[in-house]
Structure formats: structure tokens, C-alpha cells
Amino acid sequence: MEGMDQRRRLERVARGLEAPDLVIENGVLFNAFTGEFLEDHCLWIAGGRIAYAGPRREPASFKETERIDARGGVMLPGLIEAHTHVINFAGIEAFVRRVIPSGVTTVVSETIELASVVGGAGIEVLVRGLLAQPIRFYYTVAPLCGLIPEVEKAAPPTEELGEYLKEPRCLGLGEVYWANLFLEGAQGERVRELAARARWLGKRVEGHTAGASGPKLQAYTAYGVASCHEPIQAEEVLERIRLGYWVMIREGGIRKELDGVKGIFSEPVDLRRLILCTDSQDPEGFLEEGYLDGSVRRALELGIEPSQVYQMVTLNAAEHFCLDHEIGALAPGMRADVVLIPSPREYDPRLILFEGRPIFREKEVLVEPAPVAFPDWMFQTVRISGLSIPPPPSTGSVRVMELVTRLVTTERIVDLDDPEEASDLLPALALDRTGGEEAFLGFLKGFGLAKGACGTTMCWDTVDMMVVGLDPRSMETAIGRLKELGGGAVYAVGEEVIAEFPAPLCGVASLESMETAAAQIRRLESVLRENGVPWEKPLLTLNTLGTAAIPHLRLTHKGYVRLRDRAVLSLEI
């Protein structure tokens, strides 16, 4: 039987009859099962797994055994990132290079970014690249939930996505926007069928419950949804825990929720279903904050007990995905993923082992990411021709999308003949940039841009390019430059390109280093702020104008879409 020889060796090593490959001694062992920090413990490792995890014990004298003195440091299981997006401005290799020093040895990634543009091929090439890396990757299959069927045109047939669900490294169906599960007709039926297939295969259905509560949340939960990373208040966390959710507290590049939900740690309830995740990190965040290690440090700063913090990023995550027989704790038979830190409240990795092999030691990364190749055609997805921007109306009443926060919008009717009402309105263009010829020009209020135009192809859940600007010439320049670059984001004034972030891989990601990507984004967003945009991370504001993940009014090449009923709305009233 597969693995019997390996298990037999672990048994003999634990009994002292064979030599371990590696011994880590004089350490404090974090027991993820009990939350204890056990002093004067050691680990014996053989064949990439743990043979012994217990009080100090001297193995038989085997010359070939390597020894590491932990010097009183804490031995943690390798961290597990339970929900992230590897493709977030940058590519796989840049991601892996930055993740290794964080102590994360297992990553569960969504697969939506490339697939939203090129369908199943985007999942295929992403998964192939992930599974070749020097740390462990699992993935979830993107359900590709869009606002309306027209922006889901890249979604593969259900049967094709269902084949990915059968793969061992696929842990389930990726985040499903709650309102999409309720949709009538083919759009909702497709997602419900995917959720049913995942459940039938014993895989997870990952959730996205922003804006759902009470009966709507309960109805959504009935589809077998297992987790959610959207709660922003302690009350929302508690409501979901009571329904059986694994609640992922998000602390990363999109939002930071630890401060908002910290009250949950004072509640007299069992918190073993809490998980800490990033939901992705952007290039600037990687350089300034780190990755999941930054989330851990923030949790410790807030006074959360170290045992709870480390359980959230190890055993809890492993149990959610039914991986706790392999990872998530330091115990006999488990994968020897080990992070050595100075003390329980000082998360600063000094040594990181992946399956018993050092991959990081004293600030030095010891392994390189595996190179990832993408087909040439994935760099040619911005296909626009013959576009002329129609002049926006200047009188009468119009429907506009108004920013309530940097991400949330509302529908508003504005009288263009009233100067006060019509202030801070920007023409906002959505166009199908993958070869379609349809476009829609609406208005965005509250973005604040005082000059020029900014365009982006890195839009969530859609094939649309979004361009906002004060004048047609600047908008045309941004569009033309985006076509030349193969995608990304561009700020232009008149015929001059002021700043840009090239993202040619499917128009959503750069293959440059994290340092280069961060510098380009920093420059672009700085210029936008200098020209009136008040929002933090203004690119994120533009990238989310067409997603079904955020309320209330959204923008597509077919028109505005009101999220609550998916009505497609015109500009004119």
C-alpha cells in the first residue's frame, strides 16, 4: 500500500531504531491541538515528515543525522494562507519569492483573474504554474460570477470546470457571490450546479456574503457554503460562526478587518472556526507590510492570545479544508513544515522548513521560484478597434454612479442643469476589450479627478475596460496606450501619458519584480492623488466598478447594473 514504507520508517525512527534525517532540539513546541507552548521539546524528522514531537530526548548516535539548536525559540507549524489571489498585479514567481520569508508553506489560491478573461485556459496555466513551486499550493475553481451573462462570456461550460473539481489539489469551488446563487435562469443555475458538484465530490464551497444577513444569509448557507471572508464587524463574525461557517478574518491588500472584528475575541464562544487570511496582497503591501506574517503581527499587536493567532493560521485552516491529517500541526506523521521564531509574541521567522528541507534561514531565501511560461496569445487580450467616445449629455436628468466609499457605490439621479448637483461628475466608459464592439458611457460621481483620464483593464469579474476622465482626448490616449501595453492602467492628460502600470498578462498582471510593480503603481496612484482623487488605492476603486462583489450600482458595457435585481439601466432617465 502507498506510503507504508514511509510510515514504517517513521515508526522505527520514533522508537530510536533508525536515524532521523534532522533533529530540532532545545525549542518550545507550539501544540496547535491544545494551544500550549511546550518548553524543552524537540522534533525528529524523517523523509519530510515528523517522526517524533515531544519532550527532549536524545536519539541514538547516528552520525548522518543533522541537528539544529532552536536556542529556546518557538517551533510553529508552517503557516497556511486559506484564501488569497496569487495573481494580484504581479505574477506567480514574484508572489512566491515574497511569500517564502513569511513562513507560509501552504497557499490556497483562487483562480479567477486570468479565467475571467480567457476562460479555462487561464485556470489551466495558473494551476500548472502553482503546482511546480517550492512551497505547497492548493486551489479553488473560480465560479466566474459576473453581474450579467454578457460579462461571463469567458466562463467555461460547467462540465469543464467540474473536471477541475475532481483534481486532488483542488479543494473546492471558489468564492461564490451570494446574490448569484439566487439568480433565476441560466446564470444562477450554472453556479448552483457547480456548487452541487463540489458538495457531491466532498469539496468545499467557499462563500462571499458581503451584504447578506438574516434570512438571506440562512438561505445562502443552505447551499452548503462553508466559509466567508467578508465580515467586517464582530456581530457579523458571530452570526456566521453560529451558522457553522469557517470565518476568515481578512487582513491584507483589499481590506483590513482585524480592528473592526477584534471584539469577537472577547465573546464567550468557541473560536476554533476562525481563520486569518489576506484575501491577496498588492506589491506595495508586500514590500511595506509583508504577507500573512504581517497579518499575524497585527493580530499580536492587538493583544490577541498567541495561541489563538497561530491556530487561525495553521490547524483551523487545515481543518476547514480537511487537510489536518497532513498539515496544520507538528505531530507524528505530519508534513515537516516548521517555522522557528524567537518567542510567542515575536513573529520573526529565523528558520523555515518545507517538508523537512530548509527554504529560509536567517533572512536568506534558499530556494528559487520555478519559472512559469505563459502562451504568447495571453499577452494579446486587449483588442479594441474603431472606438469613438460619444459626447456625454450636458443637460437634463441622468443616472450616475456615486461613490459612497472607495468601493461602495449608490445610484443617484442628477440634474445636469444644477451646477451643485452636477459637480464632480466624470464620464465613465465601460467597453468590452476582448474583441467585442459594445461600450457604454455613464457618469461616476465622487472620484475627484480634476484633470485628464485614467483607464484600467484589471477589472474584477469582467472582460470590460474602465476609463474615467474629463475629456474625450485624454480618454482616447489612455485607451490607445493600454492597447499598446497589452493592458494595465494608464493616466493621461490630452495626448500625453503621465504614468502607467503595464500588466500585459491577460491585461491583469505584470511579470516584473514586486519592487518594479510597486514603484509603477505608487507613481500612478500618486499622480492621481495629486490631480484630485481623495481615495486610498484609487486603482482599486476603478478595478471594482464592474464587479458583482460590491454594492450597489455597477458599470458594464451593456449599461449600469443595479446589484439587488440585476436590472440593466440606461444613462438617461
Order of alpha helices (4+ residues) and beta strands (2+ residues): alpha-beta-beta-beta-beta-beta-beta-alpha-beta-alpha-alpha-beta-alpha-beta-alpha-alpha-beta-alpha-beta-alpha-beta-alpha-beta-alpha-alpha-alpha-alpha-beta-beta-beta-beta-beta-beta-beta-beta-beta-beta-alpha-beta-beta-alpha-alpha-beta-beta-beta
